[in-house]
Amino acid sequence: MGTSPDHPPPDPQKAVPSAADADRWGQDDAGAPPLVRAIVQLWSRVLDLGLVLWVVRIPLLSVAIGLLLMLGVTQAQDTLVDVAMAGPQLVEKPGLSLALGKLILAIFLLWAIPVHFAARLLLDTDDGIAALATRRDQAAARQAAIAEHGPASRDTAGAGAIPSQAGAAPQALAQSTPHAPGDAWTGFVIRQVPRLLGALTFVAFAIGAEQAIVNLPTLTDTSVTQAAQAQLHVIAVAMLVAVPFFFLYSAARGRLALSGPVRAATAALDRLCAGPFRWLAIAPRRNDPSGALHATGRLLLLTYAAGVIIILIANPLWLARQLPLTLAVPLILGAWVPILSYLSSIGRRLHFPFVTAALALGIVGVYLFGDNHKVRTLLANEPAYRRTTLDTAVYLWMRANGCAQAPATCPRPIIVVAAGGASRAGFFTASVVGHFLDVAQHREGYTLTRADGRTLVRGPLDDGRISPPAADALANADIADRIFAISGVSGGAYGAAVTAAALGSRNGRASPCAGAAPPYWFGARITTWQDCLESLTAGDYLTASFFGLAFHDQVQLYLEDRAALLEQSWENRFAQIATEGDRATPQRLSQPLLTAERDPAVWVPFLVLNGTSVETGQRIVTTDLMPTHAPKRPCPSGGDRPECPIFTHAIDFHGFLHGSLDVRLSTAASNSARFPLISPPGSILQGEGDIADRIVDGGYFENFGVESALELAQAMAEVEPRLAPFILVISNDPQSTLTEERTARGVVVPDGSEQVWLPELTGPLSSIGAVRSGRGRLAVAATNQWLNERFGAGCPTNLAHIRVWPEALDGTCPIGAEKPKAIRDVSMSWWLSKPVQMNLRKQLEHSSDRCNNDKAVRAVWAALATPSSACGIQP
């Protein structure tokens, strides 16, 4: 802690160790065996190190969190792939790059320096460390005196045998005793621990780069994977090379501060800041050891802390654009270090746990005054609050397909189901839908130009999954018109919202995207619907979310929370890309969900976005459909009410809101995508300040969204029995796919881990995570059974499941392996690396191994070309 007249430094005379202290150090205890003396001395050194680490616990915690993130969290590791593949080129010779230089500079300035300076400041201003240094230095001086004057001085050493030294400061003591320069170990620990903590920040990123190599998927373009691996190795080596340079900088900084001109300037600055530093309790100790953090270091920490408060709290979206992805990690890990270190320092001085108290005060404050996690609403313009009834929706869909007068001749209405999985789910949903929207390209052939300049050429009907008769039947079809609705969960809900927004912005059959590829997407140019929808969902949404988590949601006040920042980053991405054509609506994601009645000439699928109620555990459905319909038979849930809910035992989100309120399309998607940590539970207000419920991720209830799709299909069959809905399920979790495939007669073959950390804790948490996908698979089976019972007479396939297949660590397909294989971890966050994007598109290409979607893709093409009447439906 800082010193002042009210808080003088420890009295060195009181800190002089007694003879017993010297004996405990094993310095001159003839009665104790040498081994005992060595153990006692070693333990004393361990306690000294423990005290130093406790004093610097905040910087130490920051570094420990960074090491754990880069060692075990796939999402953090994968951000380094962005550095390895920065710029438009995906295949380059490995070597130093501008992106790597920026990362090293960001680590140095935003994490290593704050950690090092904060640790230095804590040690330089702590009374306990001052007392420790005094005791150890004087004990070393006493031992040197004993060695010089003989063992006889031992008995009088503690009683003032060296009175001229007993009350001296350590520096003076060292000067008066030529053979006693002070305790080397204590000085070494105090000096080197801050340097070591700063250096470990680079080690963390070296570990992350090596771990990212393990996560890289196997691609058809092996050169891309090889280039990424090589560049990640370069990143790891560069980080390790930075370690000795950081130690060199740390040593040079201290020597530079002692040089002539710099020393004079530093001394003047120290005198100028002495008063404020004493007032802030960050003044240096009077017995400041060598390498002290002078005024410049203290001012840098204060400036950094102020910058965090001002910039990160004021405009995190702007900062996310300046420091995206990996560059943001050092800031997130280092930004709170100065502030929390200061509170820790004050707490040591006043013997009060300020950091713990601040956390407790925040918890109590949120309980008493509420949080900033309210679901965003906005005023709706008429007739926005009037949702479309199911009868009207079905009629409008038939008009869009030109069959309103003869429903049996209508094509099969497609209900898309988009499972959860953050950006993976959003991207894969968009890619799959775009794949089928590009029917003309499949019929005529197309060329995809990748960002590395390489091309992928596909000839007419190249993969053989769309038959010639189906291709002829779809020759003039607009596939978008055939999609009746999309039921989404979590990231799948985001993909559904983007798809609907893009389809509403299309000019004729052309997508609202064109031109050069935007950042973060793996392609070079946008030429197809699949390119468009992929590029719209390939943005960096992770940085803004974590800035909100690390700063906005810790400060609260009137700031928007991380869910709002996530929604705004979605809105900004869409607005930047979807600008092509007269009908383009770049601001669609920021507009109300409920718009004027649909125009059949530009059909847009209805959205069923599934969240979960915290209060009841039921689904909360955010939809632009009226949630009730008038069936011809009793309600499935019982009773003979004139209106039945479409979604049984589900809560209608808009039922909470005042009639004049709505939510943005981005917020509607976010209602379903509030997974733990990434997004907080959203408070739904009913009236002024009255929280009716809190909404969380739809995956808590069922991670596929199939149950809502089944109920919608059943309601459609009630409204118009001559239609034969087809359901397309899109999932992206390889582990769920592997679990499903390891099934024998409906019983999953277990493959548990041999070692488990804290099974009492991890067991329940893992089971909760597994249940959400288990319920999804159960809903898929129930849906498939109902569809087959109703339409199986004429249509043998009524549900297709396109999925992301697992990949073993050796790059092979683990399905059907004799022995269970460990599969590659996948990143599920709000950002996707380019290799992961390429791997997701690869899931839609023809493959000869067992891990392929050929059967499902073929079934979808057949369903798109089949009229409802073919499924046993009589006109």
Stockholm file with secondary structure:
# STOCKHOLM 1.0

chainA/1-875         MGTSPDHPPPDPQKAVPSAADADRWGQDDAGAPPLVRAIVQLWSRVLDLGLVLWVVRIPLLSVAIGLLLMLGVTQAQDTLVDVAMAGPQLVEKPGLSLALGKLILAIFLLWAIPVHFAARLLLDTDDGIAALATRRDQAAARQAAIAEHGPASRDTAGAGAIPSQAGAAPQALAQSTPHAPGDAWTGFVIRQVPRLLGALTFVAFAIGAEQAIVNLPTLTDTSVTQAAQAQLHVIAVAMLVAVPFFFLYSAARGRLALSGPVRAATAALDRLCAGPFRWLAIAPRRNDPSGALHATGRLLLLTYAAGVIIILIANPLWLARQLPLTLAVPLILGAWVPILSYLSSIGRRLHFPFVTAALALGIVGVYLFGDNHKVRTLLANEPAYRRTTLDTAVYLWMRANGCAQAPATCPRPIIVVAAGGASRAGFFTASVVGHFLDVAQHREGYTLTRADGRTLVRGPLDDGRISPPAADALANADIADRIFAISGVSGGAYGAAVTAAALGSRNGRASPCAGAAPPYWFGARITTWQDCLESLTAGDYLTASFFGLAFHDQVQLYLEDRAALLEQSWENRFAQIATEGDRATPQRLSQPLLTAERDPAVWVPFLVLNGTSVETGQRIVTTDLMPTHAPKRPCPSGGDRPECPIFTHAIDFHGFLHGSLDVRLSTAASNSARFPLISPPGSILQGEGDIADRIVDGGYFENFGVESALELAQAMAEVEPRLAPFILVISNDPQSTLTEERTARGVVVPDGSEQVWLPELTGPLSSIGAVRSGRGRLAVAATNQWLNERFGAGCPTNLAHIRVWPEALDGTCPIGAEKPKAIRDVSMSWWLSKPVQMNLRKQLEHSSDRCNNDKAVRAVWAALATPSSACGIQP
#=GR chainA/1-875 SS CCCBTTBCCCCHHHHCCCHHHHHHTTSSCTTSCHHHHHHHHHHHHHHHHHHHHHHTHHHHHHHHHHHHHHHHCHHHHHHHHHHHTCSSCSSCCCSCCHHHHHHHHHHIIIIIHHHHHHHHHHHHSCHHHHHHHHHHHHHHHHHHHHHHHCGGGHHHHTTTSSHHHHTCCHHHHHHHCTTCCCCHHHHHHHHHHHHHHHHHHHHHHHHHHHHHHHHCCCCSCHHHHHHHHHHHHHHHHHHHHHHHHHHHHHHHHHHHHTSHHHHHHHHHHHHHHHHHHHHHTCCCCTTCCTTCCCHHHHHHHHHHHHHIIIIIHHCHHHHHHHSCGGGHHHHHHHTTHHHHHHHHHHHHHHTCCHHHHHHHHHHHHHHHHCCSCBCCCEECCTTTTSCBCHHHHHHHHHHHTTCTTCGGGSBCCEEEEECCCHHHHHHHHHHHHHHHHTHHHHHHCEEEEBTTSCEEEECTTTTSCSCHHHHHHTTTCCHHHHEEEEEEETHHHHHHHHHHHHHHTCBTTBCSCCEECCTTCSBSEECSHHHHHHHHHCSCCHHHHHHIIIIIHHHCTTCCCHHHHHHHHHHHHHHHHCCCSTTCCTTGGGSBSSCSCCCGGGCCCEEEEEEEETTTCCEEEEESBCSEECCSSCCTTSSCCSSEESSTTEEEGGGTSCTTEECBHHHHHHHHCCCTTTSCCEEEECSSSCEEEEEEEGGGTCSSCHHHHHHHHHHHHHHCTTCCCEEEEECCCHHHHHHHHSEETTEECCCCCSCCSSHHHHHHHHHHHHHHHHHHHHHHHHHHHHHHHHHTTTCSCCEEEECCCCCBTTSSCCTTCSSCCCBCCCCCSSCCCHHHHHHHHHTTSCCSSSSCCHHHHHHHHHHHTCBGGGGTCCC
#=GC SS_cons         CCCBTTBCCCCHHHHCCCHHHHHHTTSSCTTSCHHHHHHHHHHHHHHHHHHHHHHTHHHHHHHHHHHHHHHHCHHHHHHHHHHHTCSSCSSCCCSCCHHHHHHHHHHIIIIIHHHHHHHHHHHHSCHHHHHHHHHHHHHHHHHHHHHHHCGGGHHHHTTTSSHHHHTCCHHHHHHHCTTCCCCHHHHHHHHHHHHHHHHHHHHHHHHHHHHHHHHCCCCSCHHHHHHHHHHHHHHHHHHHHHHHHHHHHHHHHHHHHTSHHHHHHHHHHHHHHHHHHHHHTCCCCTTCCTTCCCHHHHHHHHHHHHHIIIIIHHCHHHHHHHSCGGGHHHHHHHTTHHHHHHHHHHHHHHTCCHHHHHHHHHHHHHHHHCCSCBCCCEECCTTTTSCBCHHHHHHHHHHHTTCTTCGGGSBCCEEEEECCCHHHHHHHHHHHHHHHHTHHHHHHCEEEEBTTSCEEEECTTTTSCSCHHHHHHTTTCCHHHHEEEEEEETHHHHHHHHHHHHHHTCBTTBCSCCEECCTTCSBSEECSHHHHHHHHHCSCCHHHHHHIIIIIHHHCTTCCCHHHHHHHHHHHHHHHHCCCSTTCCTTGGGSBSSCSCCCGGGCCCEEEEEEEETTTCCEEEEESBCSEECCSSCCTTSSCCSSEESSTTEEEGGGTSCTTEECBHHHHHHHHCCCTTTSCCEEEECSSSCEEEEEEEGGGTCSSCHHHHHHHHHHHHHHCTTCCCEEEEECCCHHHHHHHHSEETTEECCCCCSCCSSHHHHHHHHHHHHHHHHHHHHHHHHHHHHHHHHHTTTCSCCEEEECCCCCBTTSSCCTTCSSCCCBCCCCCSSCCCHHHHHHHHHTTSCCSSSSCCHHHHHHHHHHHTCBGGGGTCCC
//
